Amino acid sequence: RDIAYDPPPAADTLQLRAGRVLEENWTGSSTVPSRGLYPHQWSWDSAFIAIGLRHRSPLRAQTELETLLAAQWGDGRVPHIVFNPSVPLDAYFPSPDFWRSATAGRGAGAPRTVQTSGIVQPPVHALAAWLVHCADPWLSRTRGFLARVYPRLAAWHRYLLHRRDLGGGGLVSVVHPWEQGMDNSPCWDLPLSRITPAPARSFRRADLDHGAAEDRPTDLDYGRYVRLAADYRDRGYADGPGDFAVEDPAFNALLVASEHALARIAHELGAPGTARHARAERLTHALVERLWDPAEGMFFCRDVRTGEPIRERGVSGLVPLLLPTLPREKVAALVGTLTGPHFGLGATTRLVPSYDLLGEAFDPHRYWRGPAWFNTAWLVERGLRVHDERALADALADALIATAGTSDFAEYVDPYTGEACGATGFSWTAALTLDLLH
Ligand code: 9WN
């Protein structure tokens, strides 16, 4: 029998479904990217998750970032994984006993109370912190949220700018493909080809328990990932010239966006943010100087070992659309590349493929070698909006929302058909859908 004060049953809207994904993936202090494949906390995932979560629970969004930042190392690095001690060791590889952060990372100030990886991921966090604050400034001020995270975010950027300028030209280098976040992008093929892979029998890939082998990186890729990570660990996670160092456009563009956000945070806390805006401008200038290719109308990665550009068209080369002061003619060229035959947006694709549709290495299902991802679509959508490309931004936002719904919040999708690949119920897909629905 109906009781008058029972609320009527809610329609199962996309918003509710997205909220449910985040609810199911919440552990009590942070959110896992996906229950099966990625059962710990990941750095840039948490930033994207917080950006969506702020619309449902600003308190959880703040907690998400605070949990991650509590695992920061003494040298300022924010680790790419914070391990959940209650998850069995064999649930994910590489596990804490591979990274051995507390011992191998002692010299770099790894925390003693929590186990982490020793590499990093793109710095989306200050941007996320600012957006989370804006969702509920009253709660944020009451909890002293910005005052507590600001010093950690500042130390994180300091680490990147001072310890990771391996090319000496003012940009940050990544020392492992996992750091940039697009693990098996063809952009890494050349620099990775110089790395001797660890023998396949020396590790066990837990990812293949959950994902189809043809959608994941190959064993050869993994051998090289393991070798690079183990060498870094064996050097005590000390930064310096190593076998792999690449300046990546998306990583650096996200640092620019986050520096601008940090300037706003400083201002909110009563300090002038001008020095930070100026630093963001210097970074923007270095990005254009070092990575822009006028003939191709996009940004390329740069191999620090050889000093040469890596002439593969990855979605990372479009992400600098986010830069608020990118010169107008570069914006126009990027939009031309995005909608042209290599990425096909609005013509052959509705979300942005992770790699050149015409590239030799293109594969519509293999991870970062072609499939479309929701976080990069969101970043490009934001960039288009920054530069007032409204029609394209609207179409991309609509496509992201629709594909998230039909793919059950997939990790990534076939760029032509939108068919789901990888995990479903993927947190950043749900979070960024929520963000665009607001
Ligand atoms: C390695 C968690 C992470 C994302 C990365 C994505 C994938 C891990 C893996 O999953 O990488 O860090 O095991 O493949 O490439 O961007 O942060 O979702």
Residues whose N, C-alpha, C, O or C-beta is under 5 A from the ligand:
A	BS01	9WN	P33 Y38 W42 D45 W178 G181 M182 D183
